[in-house]
Amino acid sequence: MEALEGSVGPVETLTPYGQRLHPLTLVQRVVKSLPALFFILFFRSSDTENWITLAFLLLYGVFALPMIILQYMRFQYWITPREVVIHSGVLTRRKRNIPLDRIQNIVIERSLLPRLLGTAKVKIETAGSKTTEGVLEYVSLDEAQRIREIVRSYQRQRATAAPATLEAPAEHSPAAVEAMAQVLFTMTLPRILLSGVFRFSMLYIALIFSGLQTVMDPLNLTPEQIAEWLRGDGLLPFTDAAQSSPWLLGIFTVFAAMLLGWLTGIMINLTKYYGFRLWLEGDKLHRRHGLLTVSEGTIPLKKVQSLILRSNPLMRRFGWYRLELQTMGYDVEKQGYQVAVPFAKKDEILELASHIRPFALPETFAPVSKITIRRTFIRYSMTLLVVLVPLAYYWQPALWGLLTLPLLLYLAFLQYRNHGYALHDDILYIRRGVFQHYVWVVPVDKFQVFYTAGSFFQRRLGLRSLVIDTAGAGSFRFPQVVDVGAETAEAFIETLYGRFQSHFAPTAP
């Protein structure tokens, strides 16, 4: 513990033996490797000889287990007033130096097994990196919290003191640190369950059916056998009626898929946001949430580039929103957007935002050109034809899909009606989207680049797009205003440039 407890000298003066991971890391890595071995043995063909099974077990014992032990023995880390140093690797040795000034976030994650063993994973994320710079997997929970507090203390000292005056930080228990902080938002269990009702995704349904198919194949089960078993147990009394009526079967399938989608949404939100707590400590936001995997992270206020209010039609109907923060650098899993408030009313979000970047949503937004309705409808129609024409070649009833064209026209109109922009108090507001509705709140002083762009078809129609780039913005989701009149777009860019210059203009003495 020498390097962690008090050493303030450079790395070269430290003892060559750094801090090791928790000994129970060996147990957890062995347990994590067992599912892959089980998958290989369980899904082998039935005519596989027993000696192949023994060969897999022998290879695992001779190579995998020693490698796990060597990786543990060869992993060390230090923390100094200027950097975090990590040594790792067996055949290829790696030395990673992570300057404290670059560290943006230290995430503490605890899945079910680490929680049972009293350990945690520490992820060190830096500004501008698309991957986690350093991972300590695993250390004790006390050590994980201690690492985070030491890094924060050194960062605060480096911001206010000369390097020569740096001292080892005083220790504070996590409970004492949180008690001194200002709690901004918590989620009760009823609200977490309610938030899951508004979350619906077919992706999880596809994963469930894929998993069932994976299990059914080795067991030689067929859908008819499963239906017969359910009918015999009285679980599906309407099985015969559904098989005799395709329409009834279709309605039941859609209803079952929707019900399963909502149930999975509730369970996902419960496991992800259970015990959600957001508090402010100094100039950083801190989050803790999770049921099976407890995650703790930090969002430095100075790294926040824009705020995003996100919702869907059902959430907006009942006045619920989600607040995301687009930060400088990348959160590996969120592509630059971190959730600050998963589910809250608009007034709650505006009150919380006063601690981050105060804003008031404008009552009116400037609309984009109505020509965007025609352009959007053409794009939707061409996409539909690309799908239906090849399908109709093999299955002629697919042409009935053309009846959805009026719905596509209405959807294009909704896209137009929900798209707009406004500039108030040096903050640019951009709203857009129907099924996923976004309202970007972008302070002028956070602009990196702002410009107009026009595709071939936009230029022919006298339209332009306003593009606003901020540090760390995602590649597919970023603030832009599509299909604005060319003259209006150029005039608005000049207005933005004037506001930008005024903000950074030197003040008179």
C-alpha positions as CSV (number, residue, x, y, z in Angstrom):
1,M,0.0,0.0,0.0
2,E,3.0,2.3,0.0
3,A,2.3,4.0,-3.3
4,L,-1.4,4.4,-2.5
5,E,-1.1,5.7,1.0
6,G,1.3,8.5,0.9
7,S,4.1,8.5,-1.6
8,V,4.2,11.8,-3.5
9,G,7.5,11.3,-5.4
10,P,7.7,10.5,-9.1
11,V,7.2,7.0,-10.4
12,E,10.9,6.4,-10.8
13,T,11.5,6.7,-7.0
14,L,8.8,4.3,-6.0
15,T,9.4,0.7,-5.0
16,P,9.4,-1.6,-8.1
17,Y,6.6,-3.6,-6.5
18,G,3.3,-1.9,-7.0
19,Q,-0.1,-2.7,-5.6
20,R,-1.7,-6.0,-6.7
21,L,-5.3,-6.8,-7.4
22,H,-7.5,-8.5,-4.8
23,P,-6.6,-12.3,-4.4
24,L,-10.2,-13.2,-5.1
25,T,-9.6,-11.9,-8.6
26,L,-8.4,-15.4,-9.4
27,V,-11.7,-17.0,-8.3
28,Q,-13.7,-14.6,-10.3
29,R,-11.7,-15.0,-13.5
30,V,-12.0,-18.8,-13.2
31,V,-15.7,-18.5,-12.7
32,K,-16.0,-16.2,-15.7
33,S,-14.1,-18.7,-17.9
34,L,-16.4,-21.6,-17.0
35,P,-19.4,-20.6,-19.2
36,A,-17.2,-20.8,-22.4
37,L,-15.9,-24.2,-21.4
38,F,-19.5,-25.4,-20.7
39,F,-20.7,-24.0,-24.0
40,I,-18.1,-26.0,-25.9
41,L,-18.8,-29.2,-24.0
42,F,-22.6,-28.9,-24.0
43,F,-23.1,-28.1,-27.6
44,R,-20.8,-30.7,-29.1
45,S,-22.3,-33.2,-31.4
46,S,-23.8,-36.4,-30.0
47,D,-21.3,-38.6,-31.7
48,T,-18.3,-36.9,-30.2
49,E,-16.1,-39.3,-28.3
50,N,-15.4,-38.9,-24.6
51,W,-11.7,-38.5,-25.3
52,I,-12.4,-35.1,-27.0
53,T,-14.2,-33.9,-23.8
54,L,-11.2,-35.0,-21.8
55,A,-8.9,-33.2,-24.2
56,F,-10.8,-29.9,-23.7
57,L,-10.6,-30.3,-20.0
58,L,-6.9,-31.0,-20.2
59,L,-6.2,-28.0,-22.4
60,Y,-8.2,-25.9,-19.9
61,G,-6.2,-27.1,-17.0
62,V,-2.8,-26.9,-18.6
63,F,-3.1,-23.5,-20.4
64,A,-6.1,-21.5,-19.3
65,L,-5.7,-21.8,-15.5
66,P,-1.9,-21.0,-15.5
67,M,-2.6,-18.0,-17.8
68,I,-5.1,-16.7,-15.3
69,I,-2.6,-17.0,-12.5
70,L,0.2,-15.4,-14.5
71,Q,-2.0,-12.5,-15.5
72,Y,-2.8,-11.9,-11.9
73,M,0.9,-12.1,-10.8
74,R,2.1,-9.8,-13.5
75,F,-0.5,-7.0,-12.9
76,Q,0.5,-4.1,-10.7
77,Y,-0.5,-0.4,-10.4
78,W,0.6,2.8,-8.7
79,I,-1.0,6.1,-8.0
80,T,1.2,9.3,-7.7
81,P,0.3,13.0,-7.6
82,R,0.7,13.2,-11.3
83,E,-0.4,9.9,-12.9
84,V,-1.8,6.4,-12.6
85,V,0.6,3.7,-13.7
86,I,-0.5,0.2,-14.7
87,H,1.8,-2.7,-15.5
88,S,0.2,-5.7,-17.2
89,G,0.8,-8.5,-19.7
90,V,2.4,-11.9,-19.6
91,L,4.0,-12.5,-23.0
92,T,3.8,-8.9,-24.0
93,R,4.5,-6.4,-21.1
94,R,2.6,-3.1,-21.1
95,K,3.2,0.0,-19.1
96,R,0.4,2.5,-19.2
97,N,0.8,6.0,-17.7
98,I,-2.4,7.9,-17.3
99,P,-1.9,11.5,-16.3
100,L,-4.3,12.7,-13.6
101,D,-5.1,15.8,-15.7
102,R,-6.6,13.6,-18.4
103,I,-8.8,11.5,-16.1
104,Q,-12.4,12.5,-16.6
105,N,-14.2,9.7,-14.8
106,I,-13.5,6.8,-12.5
107,V,-16.3,4.2,-12.6
108,I,-16.8,1.6,-9.9
109,E,-18.8,-1.4,-11.1
110,R,-20.0,-4.3,-9.0
111,S,-21.9,-7.2,-10.7
112,L,-23.5,-9.9,-8.6
113,L,-20.4,-12.1,-8.1
114,P,-18.1,-9.2,-7.0
115,R,-20.7,-8.0,-4.6
116,L,-20.9,-11.4,-3.0
117,L,-17.1,-11.5,-2.7
118,G,-16.7,-7.8,-1.6
119,T,-14.8,-6.7,-4.7
120,A,-15.3,-4.2,-7.5
121,K,-14.1,-3.2,-10.9
122,V,-12.5,0.2,-11.4
123,K,-12.6,1.8,-14.9
124,I,-10.5,4.8,-15.6
125,E,-11.8,7.0,-18.4
126,T,-10.1,10.0,-20.0
127,A,-11.3,12.9,-22.0
128,G,-11.2,12.4,-25.7
129,S,-10.7,8.6,-25.6
130,K,-13.1,6.2,-27.1
131,T,-12.0,3.3,-24.9
132,T,-11.4,2.9,-21.2
133,E,-7.8,3.8,-20.5
134,G,-7.3,1.5,-17.5
135,V,-9.2,-1.2,-15.8
136,L,-8.5,-2.7,-12.3
137,E,-10.4,-6.0,-12.2
138,Y,-10.8,-6.6,-9.3
139,V,-9.9,-4.7,-6.1
140,S,-11.7,-4.6,-2.7
141,L,-14.6,-2.2,-2.5
142,D,-12.8,-0.1,0.1
143,E,-9.7,0.1,-2.2
144,A,-11.9,1.1,-5.2
145,Q,-13.4,4.0,-3.3
146,R,-10.0,4.9,-1.9
147,I,-8.5,5.0,-5.4
148,R,-11.3,7.3,-6.6
149,E,-10.9,9.6,-3.6
150,I,-7.1,9.8,-4.0
151,V,-7.4,10.7,-7.7
152,R,-10.0,13.4,-7.0
153,S,-7.9,14.9,-4.1
154,Y,-4.8,15.0,-6.2
155,Q,-6.7,16.6,-9.1
156,R,-8.1,19.3,-6.8
157,Q,-4.7,20.0,-5.4
158,R,-3.1,20.2,-8.8
159,A,-5.7,22.7,-9.8
160,T,-5.0,25.0,-6.8
161,A,-1.4,24.3,-5.7
162,A,2.1,24.1,-7.1
163,P,3.4,20.6,-7.6
164,A,6.0,21.1,-4.9
165,T,3.2,21.7,-2.3
166,L,1.2,18.5,-3.1
167,E,0.6,16.3,-0.1
168,A,-1.0,12.9,0.3
169,P,-4.8,13.5,0.6
170,A,-6.6,13.1,3.8
171,E,-8.9,10.1,4.0
172,H,-12.7,10.4,4.2
173,S,-15.1,7.5,4.2
174,P,-17.5,7.3,1.2
175,A,-20.4,7.8,3.5
176,A,-18.9,10.9,5.0
177,V,-18.1,12.3,1.5
178,E,-21.6,11.7,0.3
179,A,-23.1,13.2,3.5
180,M,-21.2,16.5,2.7
181,A,-22.5,16.5,-0.8
182,Q,-25.8,17.9,-2.2
183,V,-28.3,15.3,-3.3
184,L,-30.0,16.4,-6.5
185,F,-32.1,13.5,-7.6
186,T,-33.1,10.0,-6.5
187,M,-35.5,7.4,-8.0
188,T,-37.9,5.5,-5.9
189,L,-38.9,2.0,-6.7
190,P,-42.4,2.9,-8.0
191,R,-40.9,5.5,-10.4
192,I,-38.3,3.0,-11.6
193,L,-41.1,0.5,-12.4
194,L,-43.1,3.2,-14.1
195,S,-40.2,4.2,-16.3
196,G,-40.0,0.7,-17.5
197,V,-43.6,0.9,-18.8
198,F,-42.5,3.6,-21.2
199,R,-39.5,1.5,-22.5
200,F,-40.3,-0.9,-25.3
201,S,-37.8,-2.6,-27.6
202,M,-38.1,-5.6,-30.0
203,L,-34.4,-6.1,-29.6
204,Y,-34.7,-7.9,-26.3
205,I,-37.5,-10.0,-27.7
206,A,-35.3,-11.1,-30.6
207,L,-32.5,-12.0,-28.1
208,I,-35.0,-14.1,-26.0
209,F,-36.2,-16.1,-29.0
210,S,-32.6,-16.5,-30.2
211,G,-31.7,-17.9,-26.8
212,L,-34.7,-20.3,-26.9
213,Q,-33.7,-21.5,-30.3
214,T,-30.1,-22.1,-29.1
215,V,-31.5,-24.3,-26.3
216,M,-34.1,-26.1,-28.4
217,D,-31.7,-27.3,-31.1
218,P,-29.4,-29.4,-28.8
219,L,-32.5,-30.8,-27.0
220,N,-34.2,-31.6,-30.4
221,L,-37.3,-29.7,-29.4
222,T,-39.8,-28.5,-32.0
223,P,-42.4,-25.7,-31.6
224,E,-45.2,-28.4,-32.1
225,Q,-43.8,-30.3,-29.1
226,I,-43.7,-27.2,-26.9
227,A,-47.3,-26.3,-28.0
228,E,-48.4,-29.8,-27.2
229,W,-46.8,-29.6,-23.7
230,L,-48.4,-26.3,-23.0
231,R,-51.8,-27.6,-24.2
232,G,-51.5,-30.6,-22.0
233,D,-50.7,-28.5,-18.9
234,G,-53.6,-26.1,-19.7
235,L,-51.3,-23.1,-20.1
236,L,-52.5,-22.4,-23.6
237,P,-56.2,-23.5,-23.8
238,F,-56.7,-21.5,-27.0
239,T,-53.8,-23.3,-28.9
240,D,-56.1,-25.2,-31.2
241,A,-58.2,-22.1,-32.0
242,A,-55.1,-20.1,-32.8
243,Q,-53.8,-22.7,-35.1
244,S,-57.1,-22.9,-37.0
245,S,-57.4,-19.1,-37.4
246,P,-54.3,-17.3,-38.8
247,W,-55.8,-13.9,-37.9
248,L,-56.3,-14.9,-34.3
249,L,-52.8,-16.3,-34.2
250,G,-51.5,-13.0,-35.6
251,I,-53.3,-10.9,-33.0
252,F,-52.1,-13.2,-30.2
253,T,-48.5,-13.0,-31.5
254,V,-48.6,-9.2,-31.6
255,F,-50.2,-8.9,-28.2
256,A,-47.7,-11.4,-26.7
257,A,-44.7,-9.5,-28.3
258,M,-46.0,-6.2,-26.9
259,L,-46.5,-7.6,-23.5
260,L,-43.1,-9.3,-23.5
261,G,-41.5,-6.0,-24.7
262,W,-43.1,-4.0,-21.9
263,L,-42.2,-6.6,-19.2
264,T,-38.6,-6.8,-20.4
265,G,-38.5,-3.0,-20.4
266,I,-39.6,-2.9,-16.8
267,M,-37.0,-5.6,-15.8
268,I,-34.2,-3.8,-17.6
269,N,-34.9,-0.5,-16.0
270,L,-35.2,-2.1,-12.6
271,T,-31.8,-3.8,-12.9
272,K,-30.2,-0.7,-14.4
273,Y,-31.6,2.2,-12.3
274,Y,-32.4,0.5,-9.0
275,G,-31.2,2.8,-6.2
276,F,-30.4,5.6,-8.6
277,R,-28.9,8.5,-6.8
278,L,-27.3,11.7,-8.2
279,W,-25.5,14.2,-6.0
280,L,-23.2,17.2,-6.5
281,E,-19.8,17.4,-4.8
282,G,-17.8,20.5,-5.6
283,D,-17.7,20.8,-9.4
284,K,-18.6,17.2,-10.2
285,L,-21.8,15.2,-10.4
286,H,-21.7,11.7,-9.0
287,R,-24.1,8.8,-9.8
288,R,-24.7,5.4,-8.3
289,H,-27.3,2.9,-9.6
290,G,-27.9,-0.8,-10.4
291,L,-29.4,-3.9,-8.9
292,L,-27.3,-6.8,-10.1
293,T,-24.4,-4.6,-11.2
294,V,-23.9,-1.5,-9.1
295,S,-22.1,1.3,-11.0
296,E,-20.7,4.5,-9.6
297,G,-19.4,7.2,-11.9
298,T,-18.5,10.9,-12.1
299,I,-19.4,13.7,-14.5
300,P,-17.2,16.8,-14.2
301,L,-19.4,19.9,-14.8
302,K,-16.6,21.6,-16.8
303,K,-16.8,18.7,-19.3
304,V,-20.5,19.1,-20.0
305,Q,-21.0,20.5,-23.5
306,S,-24.7,20.3,-24.0
307,L,-27.9,19.0,-22.3
308,I,-30.5,16.8,-24.1
309,L,-34.1,16.3,-23.1
310,R,-35.2,13.0,-24.6
311,S,-38.6,11.4,-24.8
312,N,-41.0,9.4,-26.9
313,P,-44.7,10.1,-27.8
314,L,-46.0,8.2,-24.8
315,M,-43.6,9.8,-22.4
316,R,-44.5,13.3,-23.7
317,R,-48.2,12.6,-23.5
318,F,-47.8,12.1,-19.7
319,G,-45.1,14.8,-19.2
320,W,-42.1,12.5,-18.6
321,Y,-38.6,13.2,-19.9
322,R,-35.0,11.9,-19.6
323,L,-32.0,14.2,-19.2
324,E,-28.7,13.3,-20.9
325,L,-25.4,15.2,-20.8
326,Q,-23.1,15.3,-23.7
327,T,-19.6,15.5,-22.3
328,M,-16.2,16.2,-23.7
329,G,-14.6,12.8,-24.3
330,Y,-16.5,9.5,-24.5
331,D,-18.3,7.3,-22.2
332,V,-17.5,3.9,-23.7
333,E,-21.0,2.6,-23.6
334,K,-23.0,5.8,-24.2
335,Q,-21.1,7.3,-27.2
336,G,-20.5,10.6,-25.4
337,Y,-24.0,10.9,-23.8
338,Q,-24.4,10.1,-20.1
339,V,-27.7,9.8,-18.3
340,A,-28.1,12.4,-15.6
341,V,-31.9,11.9,-14.9
342,P,-33.4,8.7,-16.3
343,F,-37.1,9.6,-15.7
344,A,-38.6,12.9,-14.4
345,K,-41.0,15.6,-15.0
346,K,-40.0,18.7,-16.9
347,D,-40.0,20.9,-13.8
348,E,-37.7,18.5,-12.0
349,I,-35.3,18.5,-14.8
350,L,-35.2,22.3,-15.1
351,E,-34.6,22.6,-11.4
352,L,-31.8,20.1,-11.5
353,A,-30.3,21.8,-14.6
354,S,-29.8,25.0,-12.6
355,H,-26.9,23.2,-10.9
356,I,-25.3,22.3,-14.2
357,R,-26.3,25.0,-16.8
358,P,-29.5,27.0,-16.1
359,F,-31.9,27.3,-19.0
360,A,-35.6,27.8,-19.7
361,L,-37.2,26.1,-22.6
362,P,-38.5,28.6,-25.2
363,E,-42.3,28.7,-25.8
364,T,-41.9,29.0,-29.5
365,F,-39.4,27.5,-32.0
366,A,-38.6,28.8,-35.5
367,P,-39.9,26.2,-38.0
368,V,-37.9,24.7,-40.9
369,S,-39.0,24.9,-44.5
370,K,-42.3,23.1,-45.4
371,I,-40.4,21.6,-48.3
372,T,-38.9,19.2,-45.8
373,I,-42.3,17.4,-45.7
374,R,-42.0,16.5,-49.4
375,R,-38.3,15.5,-49.1
376,T,-39.0,13.3,-46.1
377,F,-42.0,11.7,-47.7
378,I,-39.9,10.9,-50.8
379,R,-37.2,9.3,-48.7
380,Y,-39.7,7.2,-46.8
381,S,-41.5,6.1,-50.0
382,M,-38.3,5.1,-51.7
383,T,-37.3,3.0,-48.7
384,L,-40.7,1.3,-48.7
385,L,-40.4,0.5,-52.5
386,V,-36.9,-0.9,-52.1
387,V,-38.3,-3.3,-49.5
388,L,-41.6,-4.2,-51.2
389,V,-40.7,-4.6,-54.9
390,P,-38.2,-7.5,-54.4
391,L,-40.5,-9.1,-51.8
392,A,-43.5,-8.8,-54.1
393,Y,-41.6,-10.7,-56.8
394,Y,-41.8,-13.8,-54.6
395,W,-44.9,-13.0,-52.6
396,Q,-47.4,-10.8,-54.4
397,P,-49.6,-9.9,-51.4
398,A,-46.6,-7.8,-50.2
399,L,-47.9,-5.0,-52.5
400,W,-50.6,-4.3,-49.9
401,G,-47.8,-2.6,-48.1
402,L,-48.4,0.4,-50.5
403,L,-51.4,1.2,-48.4
404,T,-49.1,2.6,-45.8
405,L,-48.1,5.5,-48.0
406,P,-50.7,7.9,-46.4
407,L,-49.2,7.0,-43.0
408,L,-45.7,7.8,-44.3
409,L,-47.0,11.2,-45.5
410,Y,-48.4,11.9,-42.0
411,L,-45.2,10.8,-40.4
412,A,-43.3,13.3,-42.7
413,F,-45.6,16.0,-41.5
414,L,-45.0,15.1,-37.9
415,Q,-41.2,15.3,-38.5
416,Y,-41.7,18.8,-39.9
417,R,-44.0,19.9,-37.0
418,N,-41.5,18.6,-34.3
419,H,-38.5,20.2,-35.9
420,G,-37.4,23.7,-34.9
421,Y,-34.8,25.9,-33.4
422,A,-34.5,29.0,-31.2
423,L,-31.8,31.2,-29.7
424,H,-32.3,32.7,-26.2
425,D,-29.8,34.0,-23.7
426,D,-26.8,32.7,-25.6
427,I,-28.2,29.2,-25.6
428,L,-29.2,27.4,-28.9
429,Y,-32.3,25.1,-28.6
430,I,-32.9,22.5,-31.3
431,R,-35.8,20.0,-31.3
432,R,-36.5,17.2,-33.7
433,G,-37.8,13.6,-33.9
434,V,-41.1,11.8,-33.5
435,F,-40.6,8.3,-32.0
436,Q,-37.4,9.5,-30.4
437,H,-37.8,13.2,-29.6
438,Y,-34.8,15.3,-28.7
439,V,-34.4,18.8,-27.4
440,W,-30.7,19.9,-27.5
441,V,-29.7,22.7,-25.2
442,V,-26.3,24.0,-26.5
443,P,-24.6,27.0,-24.9
444,V,-22.9,29.3,-27.5
445,D,-19.6,29.2,-25.5
446,K,-19.5,25.4,-26.1
447,F,-19.5,25.6,-29.9
448,Q,-16.5,24.1,-31.6
449,V,-17.6,24.5,-35.2
450,F,-20.9,25.8,-36.7
451,Y,-21.6,26.0,-40.4
452,T,-24.2,25.5,-43.1
453,A,-24.2,22.5,-45.4
454,G,-26.3,21.6,-48.4
455,S,-26.6,18.4,-50.4
456,F,-27.2,18.4,-54.1
457,F,-31.0,18.2,-53.7
458,Q,-31.0,20.8,-51.0
459,R,-29.1,23.3,-53.1
460,R,-31.6,22.8,-56.0
461,L,-34.4,23.6,-53.6
462,G,-32.7,26.6,-52.0
463,L,-32.3,24.8,-48.6
464,R,-29.5,24.4,-46.2
465,S,-28.7,22.5,-42.9
466,L,-27.3,24.2,-39.8
467,V,-24.7,22.0,-38.2
468,I,-23.4,22.6,-34.7
469,D,-20.4,20.7,-33.5
470,T,-19.3,20.4,-29.9
471,A,-16.4,18.6,-28.3
472,G,-17.2,14.9,-27.9
473,A,-20.4,14.9,-30.0
474,G,-21.6,11.5,-31.3
475,S,-21.2,10.5,-34.9
476,F,-24.9,9.7,-35.5
477,R,-26.7,11.9,-32.9
478,F,-25.7,15.6,-32.9
479,P,-27.5,18.9,-33.0
480,Q,-28.4,20.1,-36.5
481,V,-31.3,21.8,-38.2
482,V,-32.3,20.3,-41.5
483,D,-33.9,22.1,-44.4
484,V,-33.8,25.8,-43.6
485,G,-34.1,28.4,-46.3
486,A,-30.6,29.3,-47.6
487,E,-30.9,33.0,-46.8
488,T,-32.4,32.3,-43.4
489,A,-29.6,29.8,-42.7
490,E,-26.8,32.2,-43.6
491,A,-28.4,35.0,-41.5
492,F,-28.8,32.7,-38.5
493,I,-25.1,31.6,-38.8
494,E,-24.1,35.3,-38.7
495,T,-26.2,35.8,-35.6
496,L,-24.6,32.8,-33.9
497,Y,-21.1,34.0,-34.9
498,G,-21.9,37.4,-33.4
499,R,-23.1,35.9,-30.1
500,F,-20.0,33.6,-30.1
501,Q,-17.6,36.6,-30.6
502,S,-19.4,38.7,-28.0
503,H,-19.1,35.9,-25.4
504,F,-15.3,35.6,-25.8
505,A,-14.6,39.3,-26.4
506,P,-12.2,40.8,-23.8
507,T,-13.9,43.0,-21.3
508,A,-12.7,46.6,-20.8
509,P,-10.7,47.2,-17.7
